[in-house]
Amino acid sequence: MNTPRINVTPLIDVLLVLLIIFMVVAPIKPSSFKAKVPNEPVDSPARPEPNTLVVAVDKNLSLSLNQLRGLGTVDDPSPLVNKLKALFGERQTNGDIDETGKVIRSVFIKAPRNIGYGKVVKVIDAVKSSGADPLALQIDYLED
């Protein structure tokens, strides 16, 4: 009785064909890409948007709206909520609307990195209760 043998010749042929294919394709593959880098910004003073509302949480957990300080703390945000409601009411009477026809009620919240998540959530809840919509978080104020 003959012992079975595996004929490896077809396997070697396939491997040689794959080797030739990879040798031909490898030099064709791009080795770098070009990126478009933006130009340096022109030194023009950026004017803030007058309708932008930024609620900032300070390191001592006090709240401020734009440059107006002393609007409560994280644990007692009621002065901030009252101020936001008053601002939204003024915007309603003045007709400050966006391109969709709604009163501008967008608010940004920024807080330092070392403040706990729960404290920031309390501020988010307080700002939502004032009628702000949409709400956004700013990440450019992350000092410790």
C-alpha positions in Angstrom: 0.0 0.0 0.0 1.3 3.5 -0.9 1.6 6.2 1.7 -0.3 9.4 1.0 1.8 12.4 0.1 0.8 16.0 -0.2 1.8 17.6 -3.4 3.2 21.1 -2.5 4.1 22.2 -6.0 0.8 24.0 -6.6 1.1 25.8 -3.2 4.6 27.0 -4.0 3.4 28.2 -7.4 0.6 30.3 -5.7 3.1 31.7 -3.2 5.5 32.8 -6.0 2.7 34.5 -7.9 1.6 36.4 -4.7 5.2 37.3 -4.1 5.5 38.8 -7.6 2.2 40.7 -7.2 3.4 42.2 -3.9 6.7 43.1 -5.4 5.1 45.0 -8.3 2.4 46.7 -6.1 4.7 47.9 -3.3 6.6 50.6 -5.2 3.3 51.9 -6.7 1.8 52.6 -3.2 2.1 56.3 -2.3 4.6 56.9 0.5 3.5 60.3 1.5 0.5 62.7 1.2 0.2 66.4 0.8 -1.7 68.4 3.4 -3.1 71.8 2.9 -2.0 74.0 5.8 -4.1 77.1 6.5 -2.5 80.5 6.3 -1.6 82.5 9.3 -4.6 84.5 10.6 -4.6 88.2 10.0 -4.2 90.3 13.1 -7.7 91.6 13.2 -9.4 91.9 16.6 -12.3 89.4 16.8 -15.5 90.9 18.0 -17.6 88.6 20.1 -21.1 87.9 18.9 -23.5 90.0 21.0 -26.0 87.2 21.3 -23.5 84.6 22.6 -24.1 83.6 26.2 -21.3 81.9 28.1 -21.8 80.5 31.5 -18.5 80.0 33.2 -17.8 78.0 36.3 -14.9 79.4 38.3 -12.4 77.4 40.4 -14.2 78.4 43.5 -17.5 77.0 42.0 -19.1 80.5 41.5 -21.0 81.1 38.3 -20.7 84.0 35.8 -22.6 84.9 32.6 -20.3 86.5 30.0 -18.5 89.1 32.1 -21.2 89.4 34.8 -20.0 87.8 38.0 -21.8 86.9 41.2 -24.6 84.8 39.7 -24.7 82.2 42.4 -22.7 79.0 42.9 -22.9 75.5 41.5 -25.0 74.4 44.5 -27.3 77.5 44.3 -27.7 78.6 40.6 -31.0 80.4 41.1 -29.5 83.9 40.4 -28.1 82.6 37.1 -31.4 81.0 36.2 -33.3 84.2 36.9 -30.9 86.3 34.9 -31.1 83.9 31.9 -34.9 83.9 32.0 -34.9 87.7 32.1 -32.5 87.8 29.1 -34.6 85.4 27.1 -37.7 87.5 27.9 -35.9 90.6 26.7 -34.9 88.8 23.5 -38.5 87.7 23.0 -39.8 91.3 23.3 -36.9 92.7 21.1 -37.5 90.2 18.4 -34.0 88.7 18.5 -34.5 85.6 16.4 -32.2 83.3 14.5 -32.6 82.2 10.8 -35.2 79.6 11.8 -37.4 82.2 13.4 -36.9 81.1 17.0 -35.7 83.3 19.8 -32.0 82.9 20.3 -31.5 80.9 23.5 -28.2 79.1 22.9 -25.8 79.0 25.9 -22.3 77.7 26.1 -20.9 76.3 29.4 -17.3 76.2 30.3 -15.6 74.9 33.4 -12.1 74.0 34.5 -10.9 70.5 34.2 -10.5 69.8 37.9 -14.3 70.3 38.7 -16.2 67.1 39.0 -18.7 65.8 36.5 -21.6 66.1 38.9 -21.0 69.8 39.5 -21.0 70.5 35.7 -24.2 68.5 35.4 -25.9 70.7 38.1 -25.0 73.7 36.0 -26.3 72.1 32.8 -29.6 71.3 34.5 -29.9 74.8 35.9 -29.3 76.4 32.5 -31.8 74.0 30.9 -34.4 74.9 33.4 -34.1 78.5 32.4 -35.2 77.6 28.9 -31.9 77.5 27.1 -31.8 75.5 23.9 -29.4 74.4 22.4 -26.7 73.9 25.1 -23.0 73.4 24.3 -19.8 72.8 26.2 -16.7 74.8 25.5 -13.4 73.0 25.8 -11.0 76.0 25.5 -11.1 76.7 29.3 -9.5 73.7 30.7 -6.8 75.0 33.0 -6.3 73.2 36.3 
